[in-house]
């Protein structure tokens, strides 16, 4: 997860340094964007050292840097890369610009360019905060879906007492986590996630594999962590960096994945099988590299159906599967839901170009015994949260049925 933190020109700008650290403590990358006025209070080097990221201070480069096409469109690149934009502290001036759609520096341009959630924490003199113009601007932003973290009341830097003091950083962090859909509604749950492909060896240098990148499974693991769960991630070979707070078990083959899943199954309350496990493995892999001497014939045998095995012994657990289909997609997914005793199945129509395998985006249908929910094309992060929302609905319905007996 990555957020852009906009720092504007108020005395509370120094508090943004701690906000960077608190967001990082929750596994969120932070890139700081500073207005020119903000640089009068805190130097960019401070935020660069804290965040480990480039601090953006100007729309077209700054200092000795020559303006170029990269700097001219950087606001678009940042807008597409972030999961949320946070402005803290936000001055009355910047709030007015955002409300009226002005775009005369990097921060205000980024605000217009991003489709990510926006969280704004105002900080200013009490009279400025109470002014009708400021309040009208705040209402305009709220009406457009911007999250406003109301300022605290108390002693202000100007010597006055009243509303206008920047909200506590912990309050801002909670608002950011909520905007990122990082509510703690999975606290107390242990979520076992499988991700990535498996590799079934032919010889020491060749294998049977598939196109899975693991991105969907890793997004599910990250999303579950953000929502308070303990996460066990069983991953096939990928190039992805696993979430730092997850317990990660790396595997190669379908059998290794099955063994790892069964080892941790008893401790899980929710199991999400997003891995693309090979359906077949080579009956006897060669101990040495097979030389190319003409056609090769491989004798294959089916791998263990891990998902069916889990469904058969799930007990009180919630088990979710994935189905990658190309024809009769709904019928095939519904059949798997029923035959494998699953609580939900996530259908991927992999015949659609540009989504699914090795893509940042996906479009799915989530099937449960209560019905089906279509998730149109969106980020895999958003899909992950929709899947977890479905899991919680299943859990709630199960509890309701138990209470009605």
N, C-alpha and C positions, 0 to 999 in steps of 0.2 A: 504494500500500500504506500502511496505517495501523496503528500499534500503540498500545496504552495502556501506559504505563510506570508501574507502581505503586511508589512510593518510601515506605519505612517507616522507623520511628524508630531508626536506628542511626548510629554515627559514620561508617559507610561511605556514608551518604546523599550526601555531597559528590561521590562518584565517579559518581553517576548523571548529573551534569551532563555529563561527558565521554561517557557512554553515549548521551545524547541526540544529541550531535554525531556520533558514529560511526554511529549508525543513520541519521541524516540524510544522511551522506556516501554511503550506499547507496541513496538515493532514497526512504527510508521516512519518512512523516510520523509524528510522535510527539506524543501528548497525555499529559501527566503527571497522575497521580492521587496525591495526597499524604495520608497519614494525619496526624492531629493531632500525633502524636509526631514525625513526620518534619519538621514545620514548626519544631520546636525546634532542628533542626540546619541546615536550609537554608530560606531564605525562598521562598515560591511565585513571587515576582517573578523570581527567578533563572531558573527553568524556563520561565516565560512568555516572557522575553526570548530564551532559547535556542531554544525550540521554535516560537515564533510562534503558539502555540495557547493556548486557555483552560486554566488549571491548575485542576483540580477538587479541592477541599479538604474538602467537606462534603456529606452526603447531601441536605440540605434547604436549601442556600444557607448563606451565612456572613456575619458582620459585620452591616452595615446592610441587607443584602438580605433582603427578606421571603420566607418560604417560599411556594412556589406550585406549581401542578400541573406546570409545566415542570421545575422542579428535582426534584420528587418522582419523576418518571419518567425523569430524565436518564440514570440507570444503564442503563435498557433501550435508550435511543437509542445510547449509547456502545457497549454490548454488541453491538448489531447493526452498528455502523459499523466496528469494528476487525477486523483480520485476525489479530491475536495479542494476548495479554495477557502482559506481562512484569513480574515483581515483582523488583526489584533496587535496593537490598538487601532481603531478606526476613528479618525478625526471627523468633525462636522463637515469639513471641506470635502474630504474623500467620500463620505456618505452622500453628500449632495451630488457629486459627480457620478457616482454609481447609480443613484436614483434617476438621474436625468440622461443617462447614456453617454456621458462625455468620455472620450478616450484619447487623452493627451499625454499619457505616460504608460509605462509597461503594465502597472497594476490595473489601471482602469481599462486598458485594452484587453488584458487577460480576462478580466471580469466579463466583458462582452463576448469573448471568444470561447470561453469554456462552457461545457454543458454539465460539468460536475456540480455537486451540491456546494453551496456557498454558506459559510458561517461568518458573521460579522459581530465583533465585540467592540462597541463604541467606548470611547473615553474622552471626556472633555469637561469644561466648566459647567456647573449646574445650570446657569442661565442659558448657555448655548444648548444644553440638552433639552431644557424645557421650552426653548423657542419653538413657535408654531411651525416654522420652516423645517427645522430638524425633525420634529415629530411627524410632519407630513411626509418627509423623505423616508423616514423609518417605516411608515405605513405602506408607502409605495413599494419598498423593497420586500416587506413581509407579504404583500399581495402577490408578488412575483415568485414566492417560494423561498426567499432568502431567510435563513435562520438568524435571528437577532438574539445575542446573549446580552440581556439587559444589564446596564452598569449597576454597580453597587452604590450605596449611599454611605457617606462618611466625610472625613476631612480630606479636602482636595489640595493639590499642590499649589493652587492659587491662593490658598488660605481660607477659602469658603467651605461651608459644610452643606452637603446635599448629594443628590444623585449625579453621577457622572464619572465616578471612579471605575476603572477597568475591573470587570468581574474577576474573581479569583481564577487563577490558571486552571485549577482542578475542574471548575465549572465549565470553562471553555473546552477543556479536553473531553469532558462528558458529552458536550454538544457536538463536538467533532466526531466522536465515536458513534453517536446516534445517527449523525448525517451519513456516516460510512456504513450504517446498518450494523453497527457493532454492539447492539444491545446485549446484555448478559442473560438472555433468555434460555441459554443452554448450560448455565452454571449447574454443576453437579452431574452433568452427563459425561460419559466417556464415549467418544466417537471414533470408531475404527474406519479408516478410509483406505481404499486401495487405489493406486494411480499408475498410469503409464502402461507400456507394453510388457510382454514377456519375450524372452529370446530362447528359442528351443535349438540347442546345438546340433549341427550337422557333422562338423569336425572341429578341431581347435580354432579355426579362423572363420567359419561360416555358421550362420544360424537362420532359422525361420523366425520372422518378426512381423510387425505391422506398423502402421503409420501413426500410432498414438504418440503424442508428445508428453502426456501427463498433465497438461495445463489445467484441464477440468478438475482432476482429482486434487491437484495442489491448491486450486482456488477453493475447493470445498474444505480442505484441511485448514487453510488460512481463515476462511469465513467462520468455521466452527470455533476456532481459537478466539477470534474477535468477539464471538458471542458467548464466551465464558466456558466452553467445554474443554475437557482434557482430550487431546487428540493423539491417536496412534496412527501413523502414516506408513503403510506398507507400499513401497514404491518399486516398480520395475525400473530398468535403466533409462534415465532421462538426463538432459543437460540443465535441469532446473535446480535452483537453490531451494531446499526445503525450508518451511517455516522454522524459525529458531526455537520456538517453544514446543514443537511437536516431538513426540518420541518417534524416531524414524528407523524403519527396518528396510534395508536395501536388499532386493532379491533380483534374480535373473530369470529363472524358469517358472513355468506354471506350478510345478510341484513345490518349489521353494516358496512361492507366494501362498499356496494352499497351506503349507506347514506353518508359515508365519502368521497367517490369519487365524488358524485354529489354535495356535499358542496363545493368542491374545483375545480370542473370542469370548471366553468366560468373563473377562473383566469389562467388556463393552456393553453399553446400553443401546447404542445406535451403530449400525454397520452400513456403510455406503460403499458399494462395489463399483467404483468408476474405472477400474483398470480394464484394459483391453487384453484379456487373457487369451493366449493361443488355444484354439480348439483342438489342435493336433500337435503332437511331438514326434520326433524321429524315434522309431522303436529302438535302434541301436546306433548311437553316434560313434563315428570313427575316432580312434585315438590319435591318428595322424592326419595331416592335411591330405584330402583326396585330390589326386592329380587329375588334370583335365585330359581325359583320353577319349572323349566322346560323350554321348548321352549319359545322364546320371539318373538312376532310379532310386527313389527314397521310399522306404516302407514306414508309413505313418500309423500312429495309434491315437485314439482320443485321449485328451487330458481329463483330469477330474473336473466335474462341473462344480466349482467351488460355490457358486451362488445357490444352486439347488441344495447342496449339502448344508449351507447355512440356513436356508429357509426351512429345511426339515427339522432342525434342532434349535430354532431361534428362541423358543420359549416366550418370555416377556419382552424380548428385544424387538426393536424396529429395524427391519432389513430393507434396504433400498438397492435396486439394481439399475444398470444402464443397458440399453438395447440400441445397438447401431444397426439400422435397417436400411434397405434400399428399395424394397417392394413390399406391398401390403403392410405398410409400416405399423399402422394402428392395430390391425388384427394380430400381427406377429408379437407386438409388445404386450397386448392384452393377454395373449396366450402364455407368454413367459411370466407375467404377473401372477396368473392363476396357477400354472403348473409348478412353479418354483416356490409357492407359498410366500410371496413377497408382500410387503406392506405398500410399496410404491415402486414404480419403474420409470426411469427417465428415458424417453425415446429420442434418439438422434436420427434424423433422416439424412444419412451421410451422402446421399446422391445430390444434395444441394451444394453448389459451388461456393467457396469462400468462407465456409463455416465448418465447425466440427474439428476434424483432425488437423493438428498443428496450426491452429488459428487462435487468435485472441478472442474471437467471437463465436457465438453459438445460438441456435434456435432449437427449442426442445418442446416436447409435450410431456407433462408430468401426470402419469396415470396412477390413481389409487382405486381402492374398491368403492370409493364414494363418487368417482367421476374422473374427469380429465381437465387439466389446465394447460393452455397453450402459452408458451413464453416466446414472443416474437424475437427476432434477431437482436441481440444485445451482447454486452461483455460477459465473459465466463464468470467474472466476479458477481455480476448481477444474477446470472443463472444459479450460481452456487447458493446465494441467499434465498432464491425462490425455492430451491430444493429443500433447504433447511426450514423454510416457512411451511412447506408441505409436510415435513417430518413432524413439526410441532402440531399441525392440524390433526395428523393421524394420532399422535399421542393424546391430544385433548379429546378426540372422539372416543378413543379406547377408554379413557378415564370416565367419560360420561356414560358409556355403556356399562361399565363395571358398577358405577354408583346407582344405575337404574335397576339393577338386578335385586 
